[in-house]
Amino acid sequence: MLTICREDTAEVIKRTDIFEEIVEELKKIGVLFERWNAKKTISEDSSEEEITQAYMEDIQRLMKMFGFKSYDVISMTPDHPKKDELRNKFLKEHTHSDFEVRFFVYGDGAFYLHPDDKVYIVICEKGDLISVPAGVPHWFDMGTSPNFKCIRLFTTEEGWVANYTGSDIADRFPKYDELKVG
């Protein structure tokens, strides 16, 4: 699901769940959005090695295309002891000097992209890959009961470093749990 809103009022300008429309709208702001299919059967209990093997063709394609140096698999569960701390960290608008790439092996979350005078709310689910261009202000909401596993790709060994903008814009938009209900 993609929802495009005015930054000042959060008024909805466009909403779509049609994959091709999402890809085209996000391409306008330099965001890569893809759907991947596993080459092997995996489950929520699959190991990092099993997961990366299932998606290795796509991982290698992006590594070659963008010069990624490394990748990993991260997971977040509702019982994670630092889930609230991590959620609050991601909920603040920030940028990165490198672009951020996430592929959802399972679960879901919402990226809020703020490249101009609009906010693009992208709900990512199992099978979705999203890239956030370097320098684009954004935030991520995994909800109050997060449950996801993602592959992350990096062009630097240290991974991503958040540069917080100091803006309170994230406070003016509905949180992910509200979007899931609505």
Number of C-alpha atoms within 10 A of each C-alpha: 15 23 18 21 20 16 18 11 10 15 14 14 12 12 15 13 12 10 13 11 14 18 17 14 17 19 12 9 16 15 19 16 23 15 14 15 13 16 13 10 10 15 10 13 8 11 12 16 11 15 24 19 15 17 18 15 14 15 20 13 12 14 17 11 9 13 14 17 13 15 18 14 18 14 17 18 14 14 10 13 10 11 18 15 9 14 18 12 16 17 20 23 24 22 23 19 13 18 19 20 21 20 25 24 27 18 19 21 20 23 23 26 24 24 16 12 10 19 26 27 24 21 22 21 18 18 17 19 20 21 19 25 21 13 14 22 22 26 22 24 23 25 21 13 15 21 18 20 22 24 20 20 25 21 17 13 10 8 17 18 12 14 14 16 13 9 11 11 17 19 11 11 18 11 18 21 16 10 13 11 6 6
